[in-house]
């Protein structure tokens, strides 16, 4: 997958990782680096760091790291070539016409084409005699033909190979249909339709590509719901259903629901700014995708215990963004679809308008949980509400403290003192966690590598330091030339050592983009971690020599141990070969 070296160098000079990442993450300057909340995991304090000097990023919380290409790959769910294409377009560069392998991009495009053909097939079946019962299902759900057409709804017939035969007639190979997740492979290597006897909902990404499908049975058979498995084109944790419509609604507010049908029913009722996560639970990736198109989100989840748990999780995930959260108090039904059918769009809309902010929402839940007519109920309520008020904005906190102290008849200063104590303890706990996180993560990473490679932690630490010194202090290259790469553990370490030495020899900077075409995303993350955790050296050459000695000593120990485990015959053979 090697790209022309001169093209990569030009792309590197015209790409600034800080500018790229700031389009997705709010960054703040901290010395020579930039920090922000990581877009790849849930965190409340910034552990995501961007290093302009090496054109790299690293999260001390989750270990994600790499260069600009890696970041685009990860956040946009693209492969290497497509990520480079995106950066090249941004930089005003023309991709080379040869010298690279874009087979993955071509395979992904064929999946898009197969999915589009499948969607047309499902819709045509729905509108045919074979789709009578499916169309009746949609009519019973009060969907109009216009809505059905807008969302491309369809029906997968109760046949083993209906779609398979159709796609084959259009020129798609069995392997392409299988790779798109539209067919399964039997024990006898025969292929059959993945979706059968189900009403079908196409899943469309923000670029307008059909990336997958959701299928629902028409009877009581199991599983009730089936979704396309992860493919080159689709990863459910990264996609948001309905966002292709919601982003063009002209509204900065989005309504987040639990299911596809809620989104469809709400669209039909005039609420075109509604979306739903793909999969059973909301993810960080989905939250950050929504935050690119919205400033406010209403959590219109089901009015049951599972829905309330989902609200709690969603609130936690959105805390990492600048999104304002509101939660409506639903009546007259379990979910938006049912409520709209029962009382109409206007009344449902008024419920959304009266949606509570998260502080109000939690206070109301606690008020219903405890009997504040009793002394013990008041005590329990006051204790439970302290964390809620502690996490509120100062002005908001002040307002609710006054209301609650008056409502339950306690002195405001008493409540204020409890909140102050809670904040002090929480801050202390958070600082301890943040302080320990890089060390803990580094230890865990080294332990994992030690298990995976069979090398000692001492060896791993020495190699890490050696690579850091070589990358940061190219003057160590002469010492490196006296060291053989096969003295290092195989795989990642040897690869990085050899690339680094070659970069220095060729006069290239050792920033991460010069590694991206040769290392996987995980390997780039590992390398960015080595660089991020590395400390300045006053005598890099001496340290480099020390690392070499440790590596050679550890290799010698391993050889001695290996020899000690040999049988007499194996030992003799070693000298006779």
Protein Blocks (a to p, Z undefined) as FASTA:
>chain_A
ZZcfklmmmmmmmpcfklmmmmmpccddehjbccdddfkbccfbdcbdcdfknopaddfk
nopacdfklmmmmmnopafklmmmmmmmmnopacdfehiacklmmmmmmmmmmmmmmmmm
mmmmmmmmklmmmmmmmmmnopafklmmmnopacdddbfklmmmmmmmnopafklmmmno
paccdfkopacdfbghiacdddddfkopafbdcdddfblbdcfbdcddddfkbcfklpce
hklmmmmnopabdcddfbfklmmmmmmnopakbccdedjbdcfklmmmmmmmccbdcddb
dfbfklmmmmmmmmmmmmmpmbdcdddddehiabfklmmmmnojklmmmmmmmpccfklm
mmmmmmmmpcckbmklmmmmmmmmmmmmmmpcfklmmmmmmmmmmmnopafklmmmmmmm
mmmmmmmmmmmmmmmmmmmmmmmmmmmmmmmnopafklmmmmmmmmmmmmmmmmlmmmmm
mpcfklpcehjlmmmmmmmmmmmmnopacbfklmmmmpcfklmmmmmmmmmmpccdfblm
lmmmmmmmmmmmmmmmmmmmmmmmpcfklmmmmmmZZ
